[in-house]
């Protein structure tokens, strides 16, 4: 009887689980992920909105001492 095909079942099980999880992650990235251009557009729009909002900001109220 040859011992060439003896494998650690725990290691094989964990390896298969890692492979399946990586495949599921890749599938989810395609399904739900955003492209680099989409992320850049969102950052640009967020920056523009923040700049516009800051431009309409009324100055801070003057501090009054508590009496």
C-alpha atoms as a printed R data frame, in Angstrom:
   type eleno elety resid chain resno       x      y       z
1  ATOM     1    CA   UNK     A     1   0.000  0.000   0.000
2  ATOM     2    CA   UNK     A     2   1.435  3.335  -1.055
3  ATOM     3    CA   UNK     A     3   1.263  6.446   1.141
4  ATOM     4    CA   UNK     A     4   1.528  8.906  -1.747
5  ATOM     5    CA   UNK     A     5  -2.123  9.935  -1.590
6  ATOM     6    CA   UNK     A     6  -2.405 10.533   2.145
7  ATOM     7    CA   UNK     A     7  -3.680 14.051   2.811
8  ATOM     8    CA   UNK     A     8  -4.690 15.969   5.881
9  ATOM     9    CA   UNK     A     9  -8.482 16.218   5.640
10 ATOM    10    CA   UNK     A    10  -8.671 19.352   7.807
11 ATOM    11    CA   UNK     A    11  -6.179 21.113   5.570
12 ATOM    12    CA   UNK     A    12  -8.032 20.011   2.420
13 ATOM    13    CA   UNK     A    13 -11.383 21.132   3.849
14 ATOM    14    CA   UNK     A    14 -10.035 24.547   4.857
15 ATOM    15    CA   UNK     A    15  -8.307 24.982   1.518
16 ATOM    16    CA   UNK     A    16 -11.522 24.213  -0.354
17 ATOM    17    CA   UNK     A    17 -13.455 26.648   1.890
18 ATOM    18    CA   UNK     A    18 -10.892 29.410   1.204
19 ATOM    19    CA   UNK     A    19 -11.150 28.806  -2.537
20 ATOM    20    CA   UNK     A    20 -14.954 28.919  -2.443
21 ATOM    21    CA   UNK     A    21 -14.908 32.083  -0.325
22 ATOM    22    CA   UNK     A    22 -12.497 33.785  -2.736
23 ATOM    23    CA   UNK     A    23 -14.720 32.843  -5.673
24 ATOM    24    CA   UNK     A    24 -17.779 34.225  -3.863
25 ATOM    25    CA   UNK     A    25 -15.878 37.437  -3.103
26 ATOM    26    CA   UNK     A    26 -14.881 37.865  -6.725
27 ATOM    27    CA   UNK     A    27 -18.478 37.296  -7.803
28 ATOM    28    CA   UNK     A    28 -19.727 39.876  -5.286
29 ATOM    29    CA   UNK     A    29 -17.111 42.386  -6.409
30 ATOM    30    CA   UNK     A    30 -18.427 42.160  -9.957
31 ATOM    31    CA   UNK     A    31 -22.039 42.216  -8.826
32 ATOM    32    CA   UNK     A    32 -21.901 45.020  -6.241
33 ATOM    33    CA   UNK     A    33 -18.564 46.753  -6.775
34 ATOM    34    CA   UNK     A    34 -17.999 50.144  -8.346
35 ATOM    35    CA   UNK     A    35 -15.477 51.075 -10.975
36 ATOM    36    CA   UNK     A    36 -12.604 53.435 -10.304
37 ATOM    37    CA   UNK     A    37 -14.327 56.109 -12.402
38 ATOM    38    CA   UNK     A    38 -17.517 55.818 -10.355
39 ATOM    39    CA   UNK     A    39 -15.603 56.240  -7.086
40 ATOM    40    CA   UNK     A    40 -13.708 59.248  -8.478
41 ATOM    41    CA   UNK     A    41 -16.950 60.860  -9.649
42 ATOM    42    CA   UNK     A    42 -18.520 60.400  -6.224
43 ATOM    43    CA   UNK     A    43 -15.478 61.936  -4.493
44 ATOM    44    CA   UNK     A    44 -15.563 64.878  -6.896
45 ATOM    45    CA   UNK     A    45 -19.296 65.458  -6.345
46 ATOM    46    CA   UNK     A    46 -18.895 65.182  -2.565
47 ATOM    47    CA   UNK     A    47 -16.091 67.743  -2.640
48 ATOM    48    CA   UNK     A    48 -18.153 70.096  -4.792
49 ATOM    49    CA   UNK     A    49 -21.161 69.792  -2.464
50 ATOM    50    CA   UNK     A    50 -18.988 70.432   0.602
51 ATOM    51    CA   UNK     A    51 -17.412 73.493  -1.026
52 ATOM    52    CA   UNK     A    52 -20.822 74.852  -1.977
53 ATOM    53    CA   UNK     A    53 -22.209 74.222   1.506
54 ATOM    54    CA   UNK     A    54 -19.200 75.894   3.146
55 ATOM    55    CA   UNK     A    55 -19.676 78.888   0.836
56 ATOM    56    CA   UNK     A    56 -23.207 79.430   2.153
57 ATOM    57    CA   UNK     A    57 -22.175 79.113   5.780
58 ATOM    58    CA   UNK     A    58 -23.033 81.995   8.072
59 ATOM    59    CA   UNK     A    59 -20.194 82.936  10.400
60 ATOM    60    CA   UNK     A    60 -20.009 81.588  13.927
61 ATOM    61    CA   UNK     A    61 -22.081 83.369  16.551
62 ATOM    62    CA   UNK     A    62 -20.017 85.595  18.852
63 ATOM    63    CA   UNK     A    63 -19.328 84.063  22.218
64 ATOM    64    CA   UNK     A    64 -21.060 85.722  25.148
65 ATOM    65    CA   UNK     A    65 -19.847 85.294  28.694
66 ATOM    66    CA   UNK     A    66 -22.177 83.369  30.981
67 ATOM    67    CA   UNK     A    67 -23.547 85.651  33.708
